[in-house]
Amino acid sequence: MTEGSGGDSAIASIKTHVSKYVRASNSEVQEISVVTFKRPAKIRFDIFDNNNVLLFTIATNGGEGWVYLPNKGVFPAHQKKTNEMISWAEHWIDEWRKYKDIDLRIEYQGDVHIETRPCHKFKVIDRFGIESFWYVDKDTYLMARLDYPNIDEFTGESQGRIVNDLIGFSNIGIIFPTKEVSSDGTNNNMINWTNNVSLNDSIFELPSINVSSTGEYLHRIAKAGMTVD
């Protein structure tokens, strides 16, 4: 999987990443999300409506997690949601390359088909006990589908699983899925991305800065990046 995803050195060379996704159903844009990552365990999601108005932000600095709602301010995220975000950040593009170092337990569960693609299925449990499932294309060794839990940011309650089929890499030479097809029929399409831009650690901290302005700044970084074919 590491070799199929660009190789160890190429993956390790990515220190920061900012990407922009459009979520749509029936060809109508519903949400725009900007995902910001910084090694080793910082991640942030800024969600906008189709008029580019910030709806909310959720992030972790690798220890604390927080949520920002424009009309209500900043709140600590529930510990279970914080753990989930830390897990995302620790594993982001490194899960198969460093699975031993980050204490992933991986159980092979046989071969299945995702639509027409023959895949290996794995159950994966992280250091927090969070369980997800990988479906790996038997021909390319790229992730074909990922099932992971959806945890409420305020209550910590499970809201079921998010099921994503991962399709295509286009002009991106390394591992990023460009399209996620969710079980509810919505498509989450990557449209812009950029790597190794300078990101201040403060954008992942429980904020005392203007969250909306920072979200717009990250939005512009993503927009100025490479375009996905």
Secondary structure, 3 states (H helix, E strand, C coil): CCCCCCCHHHHHCCCEEEEEEEEEECCEEEEEEEEEEECCCEEEEEEECCCCCEEEEEEECCCCEEEEECCCEEEECCHHHHHHHHHHHHHCCCCCCCCCCCCCEEEEEEEEEECCEEEEEEEEECCCCCEEEEEEECCCCCEEEEEEEEECCCCCCEEEEEEEEEECCCCCCCCCCCEEEECCCCEEEEEEEEECCCCCHHHHCCCCCCHHHHHHHHHHHHHCCEECC
